[in-house]
Amino acid sequence: MEKARVSGDRATKKVIGGFSKMRKLQKTISFLLSLVLTLGLCIATVPGEVKAAEGVQFTVNASKTGELRRGETFDVTVSMSGNTQGQGLTYELLFDSSKLKVVGDPVAGDVFNGLGQVPNKAFDGQSIVAAPLDMSGGILKNGTLMTATFQVLDTATAGEIGFSSKINVVSGEGDSLPVASDNAGSIRFDIVTPVITLDKAVLNLVKGGTDKLTATLKYAEGDGTIKWTSNNTAVAAVDNAGNVTAVSGGNATITAEADGVSASCVVNVSVPLNGISIKNPDVDVVRGKTVGLSVIYDPEDTTEDKSIVWESSDEKIAAVDPATGTVTGVKEGTATITVRTTKAAKVCTATAEVNVKEVHLTEEQGEKIEFEKVGVILKGQSVQMSQFLNVEEIIGANGITDTYEIKWAVSDEEVASIDTVSGLLKGVKEGKIKVKAVITFFDGAGKAGETVEKETEIEVKEIPLDSIAFDKVIKEMVVGTEETLTVIYNPDNTTDLKDVVWSSSDSAILSVENGRVKALKAGEAEITATVGDKKASCKITVKEGSVKPAPGQDKADGTKTDSTKKDSAKTGNSPKTGDTVDVVLYTLMFVLSMAVVLFAYRRRFCKAGR
């Protein structure tokens, strides 16, 4: 029953709501119908419109039409006609005060005659008001309402200007009368500013050439005088008549200015290339040396592209860099070097003769070649003998282009040996020898020239070994340890061989290799170093280990430590980490299982109870 009541209430509310909406709609429709009927009655009761021909007509005329310049004045006259009922009126002529201003007071027309009152004239800078009112004087006569003089402001911008009107004509009873026409909006002017133009925007001249620019000035406000200027007189000059003269290569801008306006022309002055030449047309260069060539342009200030390329008539005699003109002498002879333009209006060329020369060693210069004092070398010592000859010094000082080779020899090869090509000398045994160098010079073609022989005496010395010793004394070692012995020579610059032979009196106790001694087991042994017939010995006692070997290192007895074994007292029966993790996992699995069982049981119980 309760549910049925609620449903009935809802249905009732819907019905009531529907009736409410219908009532609102009925009210709206009734209002609209009433409005339409009212408008229809109003339209039916409005009297007929006054014919335009019966209305008052106003005419606005200007003394000038078309274009106006800044500062120029003109008159505007307002006339009235067609008035048959008007006994009073108010007329307002509006204008753009940003472009125009009123000069003097507006003059009242004959419409005001016989009214017996002073015309009501007002000027606020934006409009002129004429208000002849005489409600008792009868009908206003037709004629001129007023005349006003306007001037175009000096700051007026170019563009159209016009006038507009506000009019109110009334009868003797004060009723407004219709106005047939007002043509104020049709009087429009164009305010123009001075404009100057040139007959050419771009002028291309050759250096020294002339041309004339013509300027046209329209709407001049001054005396029409045109001022001519150039922004770069070094390139192009201009006189007061607009005559332009090209002075040098480059660009300039010619400007004509008058009455605050200007026009410009870009002048491009070109300087044609007449030809080129080489600054040093005949030049000598030593073989293997370089010389630079340079170009002279005619004229030097040419505006044409100066790109050039260099060529040699014989690269085997004189090679030239195509871009830089650097010439390298290759061999004796003469070659012609040519340079030409690549991007100029016309191809220009120039040539130079290059003479490649050689400078040969003279006999006098050869006599100045000598050995520096070598003195003494030791047995077994090696020296480079070419470093003691001043050949390169002589060649550099005299610009000699010859190449050379040296053949070496010694007077006694049992005392010292020498490489015949490289000149590497080595002392063999004590004694004196003579070292000879035979120097042969060759020209660029490989032809042998001067031959110079030089000789120097060298003594080979021996320094015998007196004794040897160890760098330290070792008395005791522990099994498993190592020591290193180093041999000290007396004298240390001995020329005897320094080959060392190492030995141990008991290799089972002490072993030795290249001075590295190892203690193997307890006992006593002697380490000996032998160099030739010289000996040094060291008796060492080896004891059992008090030195703890490193993990994994061999013990003194030769066994290895087992890092995997642990002390049983420490390990005992304590659980391992892996065992602990297993216990935790089993516990968690048990708890989760119990939770699943309880959840399933609860769902079943709840379903049964419902």
Secondary structure, 3 states (H helix, E strand, C coil): CHHHHHHHHHHHHHHHHHHHHHHHHHHHHHHHHHHHHHHHHHHHHCCCCCCHHHCEEEEEEECCCEEEECCCEEEEEEEEECCCCCCEEEEEEECCCCCEEEEEEEEECHHHCCCCCCCCEEECCCEEEECCECCCCCCCCCEEEEEEEEEECCCCCCEEEECEEEEEEECCCCCEECEEEECHHHCEEEEECCEEEECCCEEEEECCCEEECCEEEECCCCCCCCEEEECCCCCEEECCCCEEEECCCEEEEEEEEECCEEEEEEEEEECCCCEEEECCCEEEEEECCEEECCEEEECCCCCCCCCEEEEECCCCCEEECCCCCEEEECCCEEEEEEEEECCCCCCCEEEEEEEEECCCCCHHHHHCCCECCCEEEECCCEEEHHHHECHHHHHHHHCCCCEEEEEEEECCCCCEEECCCCCEEEECCCEEEEEEEEEEEECCCCCEEEEEEEEEEEEEECCCCCEEEECCCCCEEECCCEEECCEEEECCCCCCCCCCEEEECCCCCEEEECCEEEECCCEEEEEEEEECCEEEEEEEEEECCCCCCCCCCECCCCCECCCCCCCHHHHCCCCCHHHHHHHHHHHHHHHHHHHHHHHHHHHHHHHHHC
